[in-house]
Amino acid sequence: MGQPPFPGPGDSGFGPPPPPPFPPPPPRRLFRRQDDRVLAGVCSGIATYLGTDPAAIRIAFVLGAFFGGFGLLAYVVLWIAMPAAGYGASWNPGGSPR
């Protein structure tokens, strides 16, 4: 008589129900950045995709070029394979350029 009913499944009985979850973020895409480029924008695009400083990626490519030439080969392959984003593109680090 004096006891409250037990809460049902998914209902804690305290306050409103929780809000629905956020939608998943859009898939990230890898582009060559044309606004922050030194040679072709490959390092800047990779840095934007990974959320790091472009200088660190550039240093990694230079070190790779000195030790076996892999950095130079990888840079040329990525230059050909990565699409350019275009000049003045507004960047969204979690998604594609707008």
Backbone bond lengths (Angstrom), bond angles and torsions (degrees), N, CA, C in turn:
res aa  C-N    CA-C-N  psi(-1)  N-CA   C-N-CA  omega(-1)  CA-C   N-CA-C  phi
1 M - - - 1.424 - - 1.527 111.02 -
2 G 1.298 119.70 -46.26 1.446 120.27 -177.83 1.517 113.58 -95.93
3 Q 1.320 118.79 7.37 1.458 120.62 -176.60 1.528 110.38 -100.56
4 P 1.381 116.39 139.02 1.469 118.32 176.56 1.526 110.73 -72.57
5 P 1.329 118.04 155.25 1.467 119.91 178.42 1.531 110.43 -68.92
6 F 1.299 114.91 154.21 1.464 119.64 177.43 1.526 109.70 -70.15
7 P 1.356 116.40 143.84 1.469 117.82 177.27 1.528 110.71 -67.71
8 G 1.314 115.16 149.15 1.453 121.33 179.08 1.525 110.98 -79.10
9 P 1.330 117.63 177.41 1.470 120.29 179.23 1.532 110.89 -64.54
10 G 1.319 115.97 131.26 1.465 121.12 179.02 1.510 113.22 81.20
11 D 1.308 118.55 1.55 1.457 121.56 -179.53 1.519 107.56 -121.93
12 S 1.311 116.04 115.82 1.459 119.56 -179.22 1.514 110.98 -80.97
13 G 1.307 117.15 -14.55 1.439 120.85 -179.09 1.513 113.54 83.55
14 F 1.321 117.59 0.93 1.458 122.44 -178.33 1.525 109.67 -119.44
15 G 1.282 119.40 103.17 1.453 124.00 174.01 1.509 113.86 79.53
16 P 1.336 115.60 -172.88 1.472 120.51 -178.05 1.524 111.09 -73.63
17 P 1.316 116.36 161.74 1.473 118.79 178.33 1.528 110.59 -67.65
18 P 1.331 116.94 157.16 1.472 119.73 -179.19 1.533 110.98 -67.17
19 P 1.341 116.65 153.54 1.472 119.34 178.57 1.521 110.71 -69.13
20 P 1.327 117.39 159.58 1.470 119.55 178.78 1.527 109.65 -67.49
21 P 1.333 117.73 154.71 1.478 120.55 -179.91 1.527 111.06 -66.90
22 F 1.348 114.78 156.69 1.463 120.71 177.96 1.526 110.17 -68.98
23 P 1.331 117.54 150.10 1.469 118.70 176.34 1.527 109.47 -69.02
24 P 1.313 118.04 154.85 1.465 119.87 -179.61 1.530 110.14 -65.75
25 P 1.332 117.14 148.50 1.457 119.82 179.39 1.536 110.43 -68.25
26 P 1.322 117.32 156.10 1.469 119.02 178.02 1.521 110.09 -66.55
27 P 1.324 117.77 153.29 1.467 119.53 -179.83 1.522 110.71 -65.30
28 R 1.333 115.06 141.79 1.466 119.79 178.82 1.519 108.80 -80.34
29 R 1.347 115.04 146.66 1.461 120.81 178.39 1.509 108.58 -124.35
30 L 1.297 115.99 149.86 1.460 122.81 -178.93 1.522 108.98 -100.15
31 F 1.344 116.39 117.74 1.458 122.66 179.97 1.520 109.72 -127.52
32 R 1.336 115.79 154.24 1.466 120.77 169.03 1.516 107.85 -80.99
33 R 1.316 117.47 124.99 1.463 120.83 179.72 1.523 109.12 -83.35
34 Q 1.301 116.05 130.36 1.455 121.22 -179.98 1.524 112.47 -95.55
35 D 1.327 117.37 -16.32 1.462 119.73 -176.85 1.524 112.59 -89.67
36 D 1.336 118.92 -17.76 1.461 122.13 -179.05 1.527 108.50 -130.81
37 R 1.296 116.47 54.53 1.460 119.62 -175.10 1.520 111.00 -110.44
38 V 1.327 114.93 155.22 1.452 121.83 172.30 1.521 108.74 -108.29
39 L 1.326 116.89 -49.28 1.461 120.42 177.26 1.534 110.08 -114.61
40 A 1.318 117.31 -64.33 1.469 119.97 -178.07 1.518 113.38 -128.86
41 G 1.324 118.21 -6.10 1.455 121.45 179.95 1.510 114.73 89.93
42 V 1.329 117.14 8.05 1.461 120.80 -178.39 1.528 110.57 -66.36
43 C 1.317 117.29 -50.55 1.471 120.79 -177.82 1.524 111.27 -64.34
44 S 1.309 117.02 -39.45 1.453 120.53 179.30 1.523 111.29 -66.51
45 G 1.310 117.18 -38.34 1.455 120.76 177.07 1.515 112.51 -66.81
46 I 1.332 116.59 -41.02 1.464 120.43 177.43 1.523 110.04 -65.49
47 A 1.331 117.10 -41.67 1.464 120.74 179.38 1.524 111.32 -63.63
48 T 1.312 117.65 -39.56 1.467 120.75 177.44 1.524 110.12 -65.50
49 Y 1.306 117.67 -41.49 1.458 122.09 179.66 1.530 111.45 -63.16
50 L 1.352 115.85 -41.43 1.461 120.51 -178.22 1.525 113.24 -86.96
51 G 1.334 117.45 -13.23 1.461 120.71 -179.09 1.519 112.62 76.59
52 T 1.335 117.53 32.75 1.461 121.80 -179.70 1.523 109.99 -119.41
53 D 1.321 115.18 -178.39 1.452 122.05 179.08 1.533 109.74 -80.80
54 P 1.333 118.72 133.20 1.466 119.88 178.98 1.525 113.59 -60.72
55 A 1.331 117.52 -29.45 1.470 120.07 -179.81 1.529 111.00 -62.35
56 A 1.321 118.22 -36.91 1.464 121.09 179.35 1.530 110.70 -65.94
57 I 1.310 116.84 -39.68 1.465 120.44 178.81 1.525 109.75 -68.81
58 R 1.318 117.07 -40.22 1.477 120.68 178.50 1.529 110.98 -62.63
59 I 1.334 116.58 -42.28 1.470 120.27 178.22 1.520 110.25 -62.92
60 A 1.322 117.13 -39.76 1.463 120.45 178.73 1.533 111.10 -62.77
61 F 1.323 117.82 -40.50 1.466 120.49 178.24 1.526 111.17 -67.83
62 V 1.324 117.42 -39.44 1.474 120.21 178.76 1.523 110.02 -65.47
63 L 1.333 117.67 -44.41 1.462 120.12 177.15 1.522 110.67 -62.21
64 G 1.312 117.23 -39.54 1.458 120.30 177.10 1.518 112.36 -65.01
65 A 1.332 117.25 -31.90 1.466 120.43 177.69 1.528 110.98 -70.42
66 F 1.323 116.31 -35.76 1.469 119.49 -179.96 1.523 112.28 -76.04
67 F 1.299 118.58 -31.91 1.454 122.23 -177.53 1.525 110.29 -103.86
68 G 1.310 115.78 81.17 1.455 121.27 174.70 1.520 115.26 96.58
69 G 1.313 119.27 -8.49 1.447 121.56 177.98 1.514 114.78 79.13
70 F 1.324 117.48 4.84 1.459 120.39 -178.40 1.519 111.68 -64.67
71 G 1.326 117.75 -35.71 1.462 121.22 -178.78 1.519 112.01 -62.36
72 L 1.320 116.88 -41.87 1.462 121.15 179.78 1.528 110.89 -67.57
73 L 1.318 116.67 -43.25 1.457 120.72 178.57 1.534 110.76 -64.05
74 A 1.327 116.53 -44.76 1.458 120.21 179.28 1.525 111.08 -63.42
75 Y 1.331 117.30 -38.91 1.464 120.62 179.86 1.529 110.80 -63.28
76 V 1.322 116.92 -44.87 1.472 120.68 -179.33 1.529 110.67 -65.41
77 V 1.330 117.03 -41.41 1.468 119.90 179.02 1.528 110.10 -64.09
78 L 1.331 117.12 -44.12 1.466 120.01 179.05 1.524 111.56 -67.25
79 W 1.316 117.43 -34.21 1.462 121.60 177.59 1.527 109.74 -59.09
80 I 1.320 115.62 -41.89 1.468 120.63 -179.49 1.528 110.88 -75.60
81 A 1.336 117.45 -39.86 1.460 121.33 -172.24 1.531 114.26 -81.83
82 M 1.331 117.97 -31.87 1.469 120.47 -175.65 1.521 110.53 -83.11
83 P 1.337 117.53 130.94 1.468 118.93 176.34 1.524 110.66 -74.50
84 A 1.323 115.38 148.14 1.464 120.51 177.24 1.524 109.14 -81.93
85 A 1.328 115.07 145.14 1.456 119.82 -178.86 1.516 111.70 -86.18
86 G 1.297 118.46 -20.90 1.453 121.63 -178.47 1.513 111.54 98.91
87 Y 1.315 116.09 160.68 1.456 121.35 -179.20 1.515 110.40 -76.11
88 G 1.340 115.66 140.68 1.454 120.98 175.30 1.506 114.22 71.16
89 A 1.319 117.84 18.57 1.461 119.90 179.61 1.515 109.96 -70.80
90 S 1.293 115.92 136.70 1.455 121.15 176.35 1.519 107.85 -81.86
91 W 1.324 117.26 123.06 1.456 120.88 -172.52 1.499 112.37 -95.59
92 N 1.309 114.86 134.51 1.442 124.45 172.08 1.530 105.69 -115.99
93 P 1.349 119.03 103.94 1.465 119.76 -173.41 1.512 114.41 -56.61
94 G 1.318 119.07 -27.43 1.456 120.17 -179.31 1.511 113.37 -87.82
95 G 1.301 118.82 -5.83 1.454 120.16 -176.60 1.512 112.02 -142.69
96 S 1.284 115.57 -146.73 1.461 120.79 -178.02 1.536 109.22 -100.56
97 P 1.331 116.29 164.20 1.456 118.33 178.75 1.519 111.61 -65.37
98 R 1.294 115.56 145.06 1.471 119.34 -178.88 1.493 111.57 -91.39
